[in-house]
Amino acid sequence: LKQAPRAWYAEMDSFLLSVGFTRCHSDLNVYILHSDDAHLLLVLYVDDLIITGSTSSIIASVKTSLQDRFSMTDLGLLHYFLGIEIT
């Protein structure tokens, strides 16, 4: 069980890199996806993801890819994260 978080991170990292994301150099929990007309940021914290992007279509595409690969729940717009209220 002590290795489970590391294995989860390695699996998620491998998947994100395989679909075109790059890791941020200053924070290895931040992933960036650039396409011709859109940009997307994904923050991975333990088993939570924050996804934001310049277009709703790229966000929807990435969420679909993630749901195809992993069992996940979309909680909608961000309201709270790590005890911080987002308005």
mmCIF file of the C-alpha atoms, coordinates in Angstrom:
data_MODEL
# 
_entry.id   MODEL 
# 
loop_
_atom_site.group_PDB 
_atom_site.id 
_atom_site.type_symbol 
_atom_site.label_atom_id 
_atom_site.label_alt_id 
_atom_site.label_comp_id 
_atom_site.label_asym_id 
_atom_site.label_entity_id 
_atom_site.label_seq_id 
_atom_site.pdbx_PDB_ins_code 
_atom_site.Cartn_x 
_atom_site.Cartn_y 
_atom_site.Cartn_z 
_atom_site.occupancy 
_atom_site.B_iso_or_equiv 
_atom_site.pdbx_formal_charge 
_atom_site.auth_seq_id 
_atom_site.auth_comp_id 
_atom_site.auth_asym_id 
_atom_site.auth_atom_id 
_atom_site.pdbx_PDB_model_num 
ATOM 1  C CA . LEU A 1 1  ? 0.000   0.000  0.000   1.00 0.00 ? 1  LEU A CA 1 
ATOM 2  C CA . LYS A 1 2  ? 2.888   2.391  0.565   1.00 0.00 ? 2  LYS A CA 1 
ATOM 3  C CA . GLN A 1 3  ? 3.735   2.116  -3.133  1.00 0.00 ? 3  GLN A CA 1 
ATOM 4  C CA . ALA A 1 4  ? 0.157   2.675  -4.350  1.00 0.00 ? 4  ALA A CA 1 
ATOM 5  C CA . PRO A 1 5  ? 0.404   6.501  -4.669  1.00 0.00 ? 5  PRO A CA 1 
ATOM 6  C CA . ARG A 1 6  ? 3.657   6.191  -6.582  1.00 0.00 ? 6  ARG A CA 1 
ATOM 7  C CA . ALA A 1 7  ? 2.173   3.564  -8.913  1.00 0.00 ? 7  ALA A CA 1 
ATOM 8  C CA . TRP A 1 8  ? -0.935  5.719  -9.470  1.00 0.00 ? 8  TRP A CA 1 
ATOM 9  C CA . TYR A 1 9  ? 1.176   8.774  -10.278 1.00 0.00 ? 9  TYR A CA 1 
ATOM 10 C CA . ALA A 1 10 ? 3.369   6.756  -12.662 1.00 0.00 ? 10 ALA A CA 1 
ATOM 11 C CA . GLU A 1 11 ? 0.286   5.404  -14.467 1.00 0.00 ? 11 GLU A CA 1 
ATOM 12 C CA . MET A 1 12 ? -1.298  8.849  -14.787 1.00 0.00 ? 12 MET A CA 1 
ATOM 13 C CA . ASP A 1 13 ? 2.015   10.434 -15.810 1.00 0.00 ? 13 ASP A CA 1 
ATOM 14 C CA . SER A 1 14 ? 2.553   7.812  -18.498 1.00 0.00 ? 14 SER A CA 1 
ATOM 15 C CA . PHE A 1 15 ? -0.962  8.278  -19.865 1.00 0.00 ? 15 PHE A CA 1 
ATOM 16 C CA . LEU A 1 16 ? -0.784  12.080 -19.948 1.00 0.00 ? 16 LEU A CA 1 
ATOM 17 C CA . LEU A 1 17 ? 2.582   12.045 -21.712 1.00 0.00 ? 17 LEU A CA 1 
ATOM 18 C CA . SER A 1 18 ? 1.284   9.495  -24.238 1.00 0.00 ? 18 SER A CA 1 
ATOM 19 C CA . VAL A 1 19 ? -1.632  11.751 -25.256 1.00 0.00 ? 19 VAL A CA 1 
ATOM 20 C CA . GLY A 1 20 ? 0.593   14.771 -25.877 1.00 0.00 ? 20 GLY A CA 1 
ATOM 21 C CA . PHE A 1 21 ? 0.950   16.563 -22.556 1.00 0.00 ? 21 PHE A CA 1 
ATOM 22 C CA . THR A 1 22 ? 4.314   17.876 -21.387 1.00 0.00 ? 22 THR A CA 1 
ATOM 23 C CA . ARG A 1 23 ? 5.357   18.245 -17.759 1.00 0.00 ? 23 ARG A CA 1 
ATOM 24 C CA . CYS A 1 24 ? 5.934   21.729 -16.401 1.00 0.00 ? 24 CYS A CA 1 
ATOM 25 C CA . HIS A 1 25 ? 9.604   22.144 -15.489 1.00 0.00 ? 25 HIS A CA 1 
ATOM 26 C CA . SER A 1 26 ? 8.935   24.122 -12.308 1.00 0.00 ? 26 SER A CA 1 
ATOM 27 C CA . ASP A 1 27 ? 6.160   21.877 -10.916 1.00 0.00 ? 27 ASP A CA 1 
ATOM 28 C CA . LEU A 1 28 ? 6.020   18.223 -11.926 1.00 0.00 ? 28 LEU A CA 1 
ATOM 29 C CA . ASN A 1 29 ? 2.330   18.009 -10.962 1.00 0.00 ? 29 ASN A CA 1 
ATOM 30 C CA . VAL A 1 30 ? 1.358   20.472 -13.700 1.00 0.00 ? 30 VAL A CA 1 
ATOM 31 C CA . TYR A 1 31 ? 0.891   19.242 -17.273 1.00 0.00 ? 31 TYR A CA 1 
ATOM 32 C CA . ILE A 1 32 ? 0.504   21.408 -20.355 1.00 0.00 ? 32 ILE A CA 1 
ATOM 33 C CA . LEU A 1 33 ? -1.136  20.537 -23.657 1.00 0.00 ? 33 LEU A CA 1 
ATOM 34 C CA . HIS A 1 34 ? -0.672  22.845 -26.645 1.00 0.00 ? 34 HIS A CA 1 
ATOM 35 C CA . SER A 1 35 ? -2.529  22.474 -29.901 1.00 0.00 ? 35 SER A CA 1 
ATOM 36 C CA . ASP A 1 36 ? -2.701  24.803 -32.876 1.00 0.00 ? 36 ASP A CA 1 
ATOM 37 C CA . ASP A 1 37 ? -5.640  26.789 -31.541 1.00 0.00 ? 37 ASP A CA 1 
ATOM 38 C CA . ALA A 1 38 ? -5.912  25.901 -27.834 1.00 0.00 ? 38 ALA A CA 1 
ATOM 39 C CA . HIS A 1 39 ? -3.965  25.408 -24.622 1.00 0.00 ? 39 HIS A CA 1 
ATOM 40 C CA . LEU A 1 40 ? -4.832  23.291 -21.617 1.00 0.00 ? 40 LEU A CA 1 
ATOM 41 C CA . LEU A 1 41 ? -3.427  23.015 -18.093 1.00 0.00 ? 41 LEU A CA 1 
ATOM 42 C CA . LEU A 1 42 ? -3.956  19.979 -15.898 1.00 0.00 ? 42 LEU A CA 1 
ATOM 43 C CA . VAL A 1 43 ? -2.942  19.906 -12.238 1.00 0.00 ? 43 VAL A CA 1 
ATOM 44 C CA . LEU A 1 44 ? -2.599  16.506 -10.579 1.00 0.00 ? 44 LEU A CA 1 
ATOM 45 C CA . TYR A 1 45 ? -2.794  16.414 -6.777  1.00 0.00 ? 45 TYR A CA 1 
ATOM 46 C CA . VAL A 1 46 ? -2.913  12.892 -5.362  1.00 0.00 ? 46 VAL A CA 1 
ATOM 47 C CA . ASP A 1 47 ? -6.129  11.603 -6.987  1.00 0.00 ? 47 ASP A CA 1 
ATOM 48 C CA . ASP A 1 48 ? -7.674  14.976 -7.852  1.00 0.00 ? 48 ASP A CA 1 
ATOM 49 C CA . LEU A 1 49 ? -7.359  16.776 -11.170 1.00 0.00 ? 49 LEU A CA 1 
ATOM 50 C CA . ILE A 1 50 ? -7.936  20.402 -12.039 1.00 0.00 ? 50 ILE A CA 1 
ATOM 51 C CA . ILE A 1 51 ? -8.399  20.964 -15.754 1.00 0.00 ? 51 ILE A CA 1 
ATOM 52 C CA . THR A 1 52 ? -8.595  24.377 -17.380 1.00 0.00 ? 52 THR A CA 1 
ATOM 53 C CA . GLY A 1 53 ? -8.115  25.471 -20.940 1.00 0.00 ? 53 GLY A CA 1 
ATOM 54 C CA . SER A 1 54 ? -8.630  28.140 -23.540 1.00 0.00 ? 54 SER A CA 1 
ATOM 55 C CA . THR A 1 55 ? -11.571 26.385 -25.223 1.00 0.00 ? 55 THR A CA 1 
ATOM 56 C CA . SER A 1 56 ? -14.356 24.177 -23.928 1.00 0.00 ? 56 SER A CA 1 
ATOM 57 C CA . SER A 1 57 ? -13.801 21.726 -26.782 1.00 0.00 ? 57 SER A CA 1 
ATOM 58 C CA . ILE A 1 58 ? -10.233 20.876 -25.723 1.00 0.00 ? 58 ILE A CA 1 
ATOM 59 C CA . ILE A 1 59 ? -11.377 20.461 -22.117 1.00 0.00 ? 59 ILE A CA 1 
ATOM 60 C CA . ALA A 1 60 ? -14.177 18.109 -23.217 1.00 0.00 ? 60 ALA A CA 1 
ATOM 61 C CA . SER A 1 61 ? -11.770 16.130 -25.394 1.00 0.00 ? 61 SER A CA 1 
ATOM 62 C CA . VAL A 1 62 ? -9.280  15.612 -22.573 1.00 0.00 ? 62 VAL A CA 1 
ATOM 63 C CA . LYS A 1 63 ? -12.028 14.677 -20.104 1.00 0.00 ? 63 LYS A CA 1 
ATOM 64 C CA . THR A 1 64 ? -13.341 12.088 -22.574 1.00 0.00 ? 64 THR A CA 1 
ATOM 65 C CA . SER A 1 65 ? -9.839  10.615 -22.997 1.00 0.00 ? 65 SER A CA 1 
ATOM 66 C CA . LEU A 1 66 ? -9.406  10.420 -19.231 1.00 0.00 ? 66 LEU A CA 1 
ATOM 67 C CA . GLN A 1 67 ? -12.835 8.811  -18.734 1.00 0.00 ? 67 GLN A CA 1 
ATOM 68 C CA . ASP A 1 68 ? -12.065 6.239  -21.433 1.00 0.00 ? 68 ASP A CA 1 
ATOM 69 C CA . ARG A 1 69 ? -8.872  5.212  -19.626 1.00 0.00 ? 69 ARG A CA 1 
ATOM 70 C CA . PHE A 1 70 ? -9.737  5.702  -15.936 1.00 0.00 ? 70 PHE A CA 1 
ATOM 71 C CA . SER A 1 71 ? -12.798 5.394  -13.761 1.00 0.00 ? 71 SER A CA 1 
ATOM 72 C CA . MET A 1 72 ? -13.460 8.973  -12.768 1.00 0.00 ? 72 MET A CA 1 
ATOM 73 C CA . THR A 1 73 ? -16.154 11.409 -11.741 1.00 0.00 ? 73 THR A CA 1 
ATOM 74 C CA . ASP A 1 74 ? -16.523 14.895 -13.188 1.00 0.00 ? 74 ASP A CA 1 
ATOM 75 C CA . LEU A 1 75 ? -17.432 17.214 -10.324 1.00 0.00 ? 75 LEU A CA 1 
ATOM 76 C CA . GLY A 1 76 ? -18.113 20.151 -12.634 1.00 0.00 ? 76 GLY A CA 1 
ATOM 77 C CA . LEU A 1 77 ? -16.843 23.646 -12.075 1.00 0.00 ? 77 LEU A CA 1 
ATOM 78 C CA . LEU A 1 78 ? -14.244 24.171 -9.364  1.00 0.00 ? 78 LEU A CA 1 
ATOM 79 C CA . HIS A 1 79 ? -15.602 25.502 -6.073  1.00 0.00 ? 79 HIS A CA 1 
ATOM 80 C CA . TYR A 1 80 ? -13.181 24.128 -3.459  1.00 0.00 ? 80 TYR A CA 1 
ATOM 81 C CA . PHE A 1 81 ? -9.672  22.739 -3.715  1.00 0.00 ? 81 PHE A CA 1 
ATOM 82 C CA . LEU A 1 82 ? -7.392  21.814 -0.803  1.00 0.00 ? 82 LEU A CA 1 
ATOM 83 C CA . GLY A 1 83 ? -9.622  23.767 1.585   1.00 0.00 ? 83 GLY A CA 1 
ATOM 84 C CA . ILE A 1 84 ? -9.572  26.906 -0.555  1.00 0.00 ? 84 ILE A CA 1 
ATOM 85 C CA . GLU A 1 85 ? -12.848 28.326 -1.836  1.00 0.00 ? 85 GLU A CA 1 
ATOM 86 C CA . ILE A 1 86 ? -12.699 29.298 -5.513  1.00 0.00 ? 86 ILE A CA 1 
ATOM 87 C CA . THR A 1 87 ? -15.156 31.969 -6.693  1.00 0.00 ? 87 THR A CA 1 
# 
